[in-house]
Amino acid sequence: LGLDRLTIKKYMALLEQLFLVEQLPAWHSKEYKRLVKTPKLHSIDTGMMCAVRGLNRERLLKQPGDFGLLLESFVYNELRKQAVWIEEPLNFYHYRDKDKVEVDVIIENAIGDCFAIEVKAAATLSAKDFTGLKRFQSVAGERFKIGVLLYDGDHTTAFGDNLFAVPLGALWS
């Protein structure tokens, strides 16, 4: 950006105070050292982000990568909203390791149980789409409880031990 690090930090703090963006911290474990600890940035209002960037339906269809990032932020925001329905405190993270394998959202409860959520803007899936969830499952060990890949399909499918592909619509049902 050509800006001083301190200036960027001040701008980021302002954007967070205005509830325009939120930094999602990285999940980490003392036992596993190959993790990236950089936070991930999410837009709080994906509709406004589309307006600011001039993204309409046609443009999103031509640029599926942009749609995927917006969908990821949208799902993250929905999960945060629904988390207030639960009596216990939940912490939200993302997972990324040095091999660039990642999981979009990790939800951890007070006793350390971890629930992993990956978001895909696609109606078809393959075993490769579960790479991040499987890696996180092996890293988290017994703390891992379930891995869910939310996708644009219409049925729930098991993809291994505690790994499921679930339609995005399940967020509201």
C-alpha positions in Angstrom: 0.0 0.0 0.0 3.0 2.3 0.4 1.8 3.3 3.9 3.6 3.2 7.2 2.8 0.1 9.3 1.6 2.4 12.2 -0.7 4.3 9.8 -2.2 1.0 8.5 -2.8 -0.2 12.1 -4.6 3.1 12.9 -6.8 2.7 9.8 -7.6 -0.9 10.7 -8.6 0.1 14.2 -10.9 2.8 12.8 -12.5 0.4 10.4 -13.1 -2.1 13.2 -14.5 0.7 15.5 -17.0 1.6 12.6 -18.0 -2.1 12.4 -16.9 -2.3 8.8 -14.3 -5.1 9.2 -13.3 -7.6 11.9 -10.1 -9.5 12.3 -10.4 -13.2 12.8 -7.4 -14.4 14.8 -5.5 -17.6 13.9 -6.1 -20.8 15.8 -2.9 -22.1 17.3 -1.7 -24.9 19.4 1.5 -25.3 21.5 2.0 -28.8 20.2 2.0 -27.8 16.6 4.5 -25.3 15.5 3.8 -25.0 11.7 0.9 -22.6 12.0 0.5 -19.2 10.5 -0.6 -16.7 13.2 -1.7 -13.8 10.9 -5.3 -12.8 11.5 -7.8 -12.9 8.6 -9.9 -9.9 7.7 -13.7 -10.2 7.2 -16.1 -7.6 6.0 -19.0 -7.2 8.4 -21.5 -6.0 5.7 -20.9 -8.0 2.5 -23.7 -6.1 0.7 -21.9 -2.8 1.3 -18.6 -4.4 0.3 -20.2 -5.3 -3.0 -21.4 -1.8 -3.5 -18.0 -0.2 -2.6 -16.2 -2.6 -5.0 -18.9 -2.3 -7.8 -19.6 -6.0 -7.6 -23.0 -7.0 -9.1 -24.4 -10.4 -10.1 -22.8 -10.4 -13.6 -19.4 -9.4 -12.3 -19.5 -12.0 -9.5 -20.3 -14.7 -12.0 -17.3 -13.7 -14.1 -15.0 -13.5 -11.0 -15.9 -16.5 -8.8 -13.0 -15.9 -6.5 -14.5 -12.6 -5.4 -17.8 -14.4 -4.8 -16.1 -17.1 -2.7 -14.4 -14.5 -0.4 -17.7 -12.6 0.1 -19.6 -15.9 0.8 -16.9 -16.8 3.4 -17.4 -13.5 5.2 -21.2 -13.8 4.9 -21.1 -17.2 6.5 -18.7 -16.1 9.2 -21.0 -13.2 10.1 -24.0 -15.5 10.2 -22.2 -17.9 12.5 -21.2 -15.0 14.8 -24.9 -13.9 15.0 -26.1 -17.4 15.8 -23.4 -18.0 18.4 -25.3 -15.6 20.8 -28.1 -18.2 21.0 -25.8 -20.5 22.9 -25.3 -20.1 26.6 -21.6 -20.8 26.7 -18.9 -18.5 25.3 -17.5 -19.4 21.9 -14.2 -18.2 20.4 -13.8 -17.9 16.6 -10.6 -18.5 14.7 -9.3 -19.5 11.3 -6.7 -22.1 10.6 -3.7 -21.9 8.3 -0.4 -23.7 8.3 2.9 -23.2 6.6 1.8 -25.4 3.7 -1.0 -22.9 3.0 -3.6 -25.5 4.1 -6.5 -23.7 5.7 -10.0 -23.9 7.3 -12.2 -20.8 7.0 -13.7 -20.9 10.6 -12.8 -22.7 13.7 -15.2 -22.4 16.6 -13.8 -23.4 20.0 -15.9 -23.7 23.2 -14.8 -23.1 26.8 -13.5 -26.6 27.3 -11.4 -26.5 24.1 -13.6 -28.6 21.8 -13.1 -27.5 18.2 -15.7 -27.3 15.4 -14.3 -26.6 11.9 -16.2 -25.0 9.0 -15.1 -24.6 5.5 -17.1 -22.6 2.9 -17.2 -23.5 -0.8 -19.0 -21.5 -3.4 -19.7 -24.6 -5.5 -22.5 -27.1 -6.0 -20.1 -30.1 -6.6 -17.5 -31.4 -4.2 -14.5 -33.7 -4.2 -12.4 -35.3 -1.6 -9.8 -32.6 -2.2 -12.2 -30.0 -0.8 -11.8 -31.7 2.6 -8.0 -31.3 2.7 -8.1 -28.4 5.2 -10.6 -30.1 7.4 -8.7 -33.3 7.5 -5.4 -31.5 8.3 -7.1 -29.6 11.1 -8.6 -32.8 12.4 -5.2 -34.4 12.6 -3.6 -31.3 14.3 -6.4 -30.7 16.8 -6.6 -34.4 17.7 -9.1 -35.2 20.4 -10.2 -31.6 20.5 -11.7 -31.9 17.0 -15.4 -32.7 17.2 -16.8 -32.1 13.7 -15.8 -30.7 10.4 -18.5 -29.2 8.1 -18.0 -28.1 4.5 -20.8 -25.7 3.7 -21.5 -25.7 -0.1 -24.1 -24.7 -2.7 -25.6 -28.2 -3.0 -28.8 -29.6 -1.8 -28.0 -32.7 0.3 -25.9 -33.6 3.3 -23.1 -36.2 2.7 -20.6 -37.8 5.0 -17.0 -37.6 3.8 -15.2 -39.5 6.5 -15.0 -39.6 10.3 -16.9 -36.6 11.6 -16.6 -34.8 8.3 -19.7 -33.7 6.4 -20.7 -31.7 3.4 -23.8 -29.6 4.3 -25.9 -27.3 2.1 -25.5 -23.6 2.9 -29.2 -23.4 3.6 -28.7 -25.4 6.7 -27.5 -22.3 8.4 -31.1 -21.2 8.7 -32.9 -24.5 9.2 
